[in-house]
Amino acid sequence: MQTYKDQDTRQDPSLSTIPPAVRQPPDDQPLRAVYHTTCCIVGGGPAGMLLSLMLARQGIQVILLEAHADFDREFRGDTVHPSVLEILDELGMAEQVLQLRHTKIRQAALPGLIKNPLVDFSRLKTRYPYVAMLPQADFLEYIAGEAQRYPHFQLMMGANVHELIIEDGKICGVCFQGKDGAYAVRSSLTIAADGRFSRVRKLAGIEPIKTSPPMDVLWFKLPRQPSDPEGGMGRFAKGHLLIALDRTDTWQLGYVIWKGSFQQVRAAGLASLRQSIVELMPALADRVDKLQDWKQLSLLSVESSRVRRWYKPGLLLIGDAAHAMSPVGGVGINYAIQDAVVAANVLSAPLRAGRVSLCHLAAVQRRREIPTRVIQGIQTLIQERVIAHGLNPQQVMTVPPLVRFLLRIPFVRDIPARLIGFGVWPVHVRHRSQDGRLAG
Ligand SMILES: Cc1cc2nc3c(=O)[nH]c(=O)nc-3n(C[C@H](O)[C@H](O)[C@H](O)COP(=O)(O)OP(=O)(O)OC[C@H]3O[C@@H](n4cnc5c(N)ncnc54)[C@H](O)[C@@H]3O)c2cc1C
């Protein structure tokens, strides 16, 4: 992966105009170089990576700063939804992405509670009626590779942003710690795509409104056998919930626990956890012994939040930085990428013209805020009415007759798949690039 392109560096003649309070790198290190670009994107996750690609295809200069040295992430979202596949199709990249190793989830069921699949993507009217389970690292590597074909794109790995450059109340770039010292990037627009613990958001003084979902998730893997059922499923039993996602030769499993109860689960011991897993999915009895060490489990502290205003002069927040989503429905990546597409649709022309105003930034928020709030509302409802109920060992999980009836009506039956697959409304790529292909 590419690191610093020193040949593109121009020493900044106006460096002295940056207030010392915001340009000091740690330990008062001198800045090794100052880069100039039109758009500086912080965070090489799904949102930042796709937005970088779409802007670079439009001939807009982009520098993408990613704190980590690679894209390797265990148990991050690996779900590529129908809406994202359609977006990739519009960018002419879906077929190549689907060449990467993946599995397809066409249905998700709640066996023991509802007879038919609760979510059936195969009925969606799309070329891609499934969720592709594709390792996020592979997906990001691919998009980064595509973006690097454009001369306007510059990716800097191991670039940890720690300061904002603020002049006359406007964010004019960032300072970051690289592998070999401190650097700065000056830009017309800075995009915070640095995830749910966004440093840029904090530095800009934007506070997220947090809601507290009642659960955390322990992710782990067990072998999958060809005779096992396909797709995704969730099972409730005795105050526990297990989510199982088909990854061909492994099951990706999510053991849902009460928020903050991990230490209790741990104190009860691995044997107790294994027993609970078998109660939830008896078919795993012959392989649950593979779970021998707590290091095989990853704790996801579930969080849901959103910021009131997604922008400040010179700065826009997208993806998890603007709204961390609960894992219900696994829509985090979908929403992060949809934000990126809308940002590219709205901002490409003003960025090229060098005239990005607060109105443009507000337009991105306007288009994305309603879908985000609607889905977060639905997630809260499911967490409080279904998951919290299911995690209570005193309660027996049942599906009310009215819900059973509604799920037989074709239009209603397809709502969960539509909402998970596409969100509240679909997002499409708008402009054409200079070579005539569709782009951001
Ligand atoms: C354990 C786990 C499982 C998940 N499972 C799913 C799932 O199955 N499906 C789903 O849709 N979603 C899932 N999610 C959520 C999903 O990963 C996020 O919603 C999605 O990745 C958000 O994309 P993003 O680009 O906004 O942010 P992120 O993917 O969080 O990317 C942010 C990037 O910014 C970088 N960064 C952070 N700080 C700095 C800094 N100071 N300087 C430079 N770079 C920085 C980070 O290294 C990271 O690469 C899961 C999340 C977790 C934690």
The ligand as a Gaussian input file, in Angstrom:
#p B3LYP/6-31G(d) Opt

LIG

0 1
 C      -17.228000      -5.705000      15.759000
 C      -18.076000      -4.975000      14.745000
 C      -18.922000      -5.699000      13.898000
 C      -19.703000      -5.020000      12.961000
 N      -20.521000      -5.739000      12.122000
 C      -21.202000      -5.097000      11.145000
 C      -21.951000      -5.801000      10.149000
 O      -22.003000      -7.036000      10.163000
 N      -22.573000      -5.101000       9.185000
 C      -22.514000      -3.733000       9.132000
 O      -23.090000      -3.119000       8.230000
 N      -21.817000      -3.034000      10.043000
 C      -21.156000      -3.677000      11.034000
 N      -20.418000      -2.968000      11.929000
 C      -20.408000      -1.513000      11.819000
 C      -19.574000      -1.098000      10.640000
 O      -18.263000      -1.645000      10.738000
 C      -19.531000       0.418000      10.610000
 O      -20.852000       0.946000      10.623000
 C      -18.856000       0.902000       9.328000
 O      -17.579000       0.325000       9.209000
 C      -18.742000       2.420000       9.370000
 O      -17.927000       2.838000       8.324000
 P      -17.104000       4.190000       8.437000
 O      -16.308000       4.256000       7.193000
 O      -18.011000       5.291000       8.787000
 O      -16.161000       4.013000       9.722000
 P      -15.098000       2.876000      10.066000
 O      -15.327000       1.648000       9.305000
 O      -15.091000       2.800000      11.551000
 O      -13.738000       3.485000       9.550000
 C      -13.120000       4.555000      10.214000
 C      -11.651000       4.540000       9.822000
 O      -11.053000       5.710000      10.350000
 C       -9.768000       5.374000      10.852000
 N       -9.426000       6.382000      11.867000
 C       -9.939000       6.519000      13.098000
 N       -9.369000       7.564000      13.726000
 C       -8.463000       8.078000      12.865000
 C       -7.544000       9.170000      12.953000
 N       -7.434000       9.914000      14.056000
 N       -6.737000       9.425000      11.897000
 C       -6.829000       8.669000      10.745000
 N       -7.696000       7.638000      10.636000
 C       -8.507000       7.330000      11.665000
 C       -9.951000       3.981000      11.426000
 O       -8.726000       3.299000      11.515000
 C      -10.895000       3.353000      10.413000
 O      -10.205000       2.685000       9.382000
 C      -19.634000      -3.610000      12.883000
 C      -18.796000      -2.892000      13.740000
 C      -18.016000      -3.568000      14.653000
 C      -17.115000      -2.769000      15.568000

